[in-house]
Amino acid sequence: DWWSDDLCRSEWRRPDGVDAGMVWYPRSPAETVLAFPKNAKLRFHDMWGKPAVVRSLGDGRYSLKVGDEPVYYAGARMCNVRTCGSQQASFSQESTQNK
């Protein structure tokens, strides 16, 4: 389990061997960029199992809106500076509160 700047994350390995996790904010939704290994084949879904709206930014980065309802992902663990080399951060955020 991990959190930073109010972004919370939990990751695990499923019984079928696939890495998975979830992210959420304990506050209003914010546009968020998550980083994963570049060649990971990821699937994102909401807490009801419906596909999440995610935009690929390339180089293993994905933009999505994260709020108090978790967004789940499967296919890789999220990167950080230690696990993804030159990628500088595992996430960035832009509040959508005032938009």
C-alpha positions in Angstrom: 0.0 0.0 0.0 1.2 3.5 -0.8 0.0 7.1 -1.0 1.3 10.5 -1.8 -0.3 13.9 -2.0 -3.7 12.2 -1.2 -3.3 9.7 -4.0 -3.8 6.2 -2.5 -2.6 3.0 -4.2 -2.7 -0.7 -3.3 -1.2 -3.4 -5.5 -1.1 -7.2 -5.4 -0.4 -10.3 -7.6 -3.6 -12.1 -8.5 -3.8 -15.9 -8.2 -3.4 -16.2 -12.0 0.0 -14.4 -11.7 -1.1 -11.0 -13.1 0.0 -7.9 -11.3 -3.0 -5.6 -10.4 -3.9 -2.7 -8.3 -6.2 0.3 -7.6 -5.8 4.0 -7.1 -8.2 6.5 -5.5 -8.3 10.0 -3.9 -10.1 10.5 -0.6 -11.4 13.8 -2.0 -12.9 15.3 -5.2 -11.9 13.8 -8.5 -8.6 15.0 -10.2 -7.1 14.3 -13.6 -4.2 12.1 -12.9 -1.2 10.7 -14.9 0.0 7.2 -13.9 3.2 5.6 -15.1 3.7 1.9 -15.8 6.4 -0.1 -17.6 6.4 1.0 -21.3 5.4 -2.3 -22.8 2.8 -3.3 -20.2 -0.6 -4.4 -21.6 -3.0 -2.8 -19.1 -6.7 -2.9 -18.5 -8.5 -0.3 -16.4 -12.0 -0.6 -14.9 -14.1 1.1 -12.3 -15.4 -0.5 -9.1 -18.4 -1.9 -10.9 -16.3 -3.7 -13.5 -17.0 -1.2 -16.3 -14.1 -0.1 -18.5 -12.6 3.2 -17.1 -12.1 6.2 -19.4 -8.3 6.3 -19.9 -6.1 8.1 -22.4 -2.7 6.7 -23.3 0.0 9.4 -23.4 2.7 7.0 -24.6 5.8 5.7 -22.9 3.7 3.8 -20.4 1.8 6.9 -19.1 -2.0 7.1 -18.9 -4.3 10.0 -18.1 -7.5 9.3 -16.2 -9.8 11.0 -13.7 -9.4 9.5 -10.2 -11.7 10.3 -7.2 -13.1 8.6 -4.2 -14.3 5.6 -6.2 -11.3 3.3 -6.9 -10.0 2.8 -10.5 -8.6 -0.7 -10.9 -5.8 -1.8 -13.2 -4.4 -5.1 -14.3 -1.3 -6.1 -16.2 1.6 -4.4 -14.4 2.6 -2.6 -11.2 2.8 1.2 -11.3 6.3 2.6 -11.7 8.2 4.8 -9.4 11.7 6.3 -9.9 13.4 3.1 -8.6 11.5 0.7 -10.8 11.1 2.6 -14.1 14.6 4.1 -14.5 14.3 7.4 -16.3 10.6 8.0 -15.7 10.5 10.8 -13.1 7.3 10.1 -11.2 4.6 7.6 -10.8 1.8 10.1 -11.1 1.0 13.8 -11.4 -2.3 15.5 -10.7 -4.4 18.4 -11.8 -7.4 19.2 -9.7 -10.7 19.4 -11.6 -12.5 21.1 -8.7 -12.5 24.6 -10.2 -13.1 23.6 -13.8 
